[in-house]
């Protein structure tokens, strides 16, 4: 069953190589919920998806699967990211927008008009 969560990317971890076969894994943490009671939800990216992690500070919609497994009598639960989409502007786009809206001030001095 695919689930969905919307929130702000709080943390993006490094790419980890696990085991002898070189399995790639990367975790990013989504902050969601209310300001008073925020929830920090870790999601896993596997294999080639590790290169496409979301940017910190971006609002994203994450589709994910809950996966459970047993190993040596212990039980583990993880949330595997099935994909994400940016919801709104990314931090990089906001900076670019601000630069477009506010053109640099131009001086009227003769010195600033010289080609050298």
C-alpha positions as CSV (number, residue, x, y, z in Angstrom):
1,X,0.0,0.0,0.0
2,X,1.4,3.4,-1.1
3,X,1.2,6.2,1.5
4,X,1.8,9.9,1.1
5,X,3.2,12.6,3.4
6,X,3.8,16.4,2.8
7,X,6.4,18.4,4.7
8,X,9.7,20.3,4.6
9,X,13.0,18.5,4.1
10,X,14.9,18.8,7.4
11,X,18.0,16.7,6.7
12,X,19.7,14.8,3.8
13,X,22.2,12.2,4.8
14,X,25.2,11.0,2.8
15,X,25.1,8.0,0.4
16,X,26.0,4.8,2.3
17,X,27.4,1.6,0.8
18,X,26.1,-1.4,2.7
19,X,27.3,-5.0,2.5
20,X,29.8,-6.8,0.2
21,X,27.6,-6.2,-2.9
22,X,27.7,-2.4,-2.6
23,X,24.0,-1.7,-1.9
24,X,23.5,2.1,-1.9
25,X,21.2,3.8,0.6
26,X,20.5,7.4,1.5
27,X,18.2,8.8,4.2
28,X,16.4,12.1,4.2
29,X,14.2,13.4,7.0
30,X,10.9,15.2,6.4
31,X,9.5,17.5,9.0
32,X,5.7,17.5,9.1
33,X,2.8,18.1,11.5
34,X,2.1,21.2,13.5
35,X,4.6,23.7,14.7
36,X,3.8,22.7,18.3
37,X,4.2,19.0,17.7
38,X,6.4,18.4,14.6
39,X,7.1,14.9,13.4
40,X,10.5,14.0,11.9
41,X,10.0,11.1,9.4
42,X,13.1,9.4,7.9
43,X,12.7,8.1,4.4
44,X,15.1,5.8,2.5
45,X,16.3,6.1,-1.1
46,X,17.9,3.0,-2.6
47,X,20.3,2.3,-5.5
48,X,20.2,4.9,-8.3
49,X,17.6,7.0,-6.5
50,X,20.3,8.0,-4.0
51,X,21.6,10.6,-6.4
52,X,18.2,12.4,-6.6
53,X,17.7,13.5,-3.0
54,X,15.5,16.5,-2.4
55,X,17.0,19.8,-1.3
56,X,17.0,20.8,2.4
57,X,14.3,23.4,3.1
58,X,12.2,22.4,0.1
59,X,8.5,21.5,0.6
60,X,7.9,18.0,-0.9
61,X,5.2,15.5,-1.3
62,X,6.6,12.0,-0.7
63,X,5.1,8.7,-1.8
64,X,6.4,5.8,0.2
65,X,5.9,2.2,1.2
66,X,6.2,0.9,4.8
67,X,8.5,-2.2,4.8
68,X,9.0,-4.5,7.8
69,X,11.4,-7.4,8.2
70,X,12.9,-9.7,10.8
71,X,16.6,-10.3,11.3
72,X,18.0,-12.5,14.1
73,X,14.8,-12.3,16.1
74,X,14.5,-8.5,15.9
75,X,12.0,-6.6,13.8
76,X,12.7,-3.5,11.7
77,X,10.4,-1.0,10.0
78,X,11.4,1.4,7.3
79,X,9.7,3.8,4.9
80,X,11.0,3.4,1.4
81,X,10.6,6.5,-0.8
82,X,8.7,5.6,-4.0
83,X,9.1,9.1,-5.3
84,X,8.7,12.7,-4.4
85,X,7.6,15.9,-6.1
86,X,8.4,19.5,-5.1
87,X,5.4,21.3,-3.7
88,X,6.0,25.0,-4.3
89,X,9.4,26.6,-4.7
90,X,12.7,25.1,-3.8
91,X,15.1,27.3,-1.8
92,X,17.3,27.7,-4.9
93,X,14.4,29.0,-7.0
94,X,13.4,31.5,-4.3
95,X,16.9,33.1,-4.4
96,X,16.8,33.2,-8.2
97,X,13.3,34.8,-8.1
98,X,14.6,37.5,-5.6
99,X,17.4,38.3,-7.9
100,X,15.0,38.7,-10.8
101,X,12.6,40.9,-8.9
102,X,15.3,43.2,-7.5
103,X,17.7,44.3,-10.4
104,X,21.1,45.6,-9.3
105,X,21.3,49.3,-8.7
106,X,23.1,51.1,-11.5
107,X,25.3,54.1,-10.8
108,X,25.1,57.2,-12.9
109,X,28.7,58.2,-12.3
110,X,30.9,58.7,-15.3
111,X,33.4,56.3,-13.9
112,X,31.0,53.5,-13.8
113,X,30.3,54.0,-17.5
114,X,33.9,53.4,-18.5
115,X,34.6,50.1,-20.3
116,X,37.7,49.4,-18.2
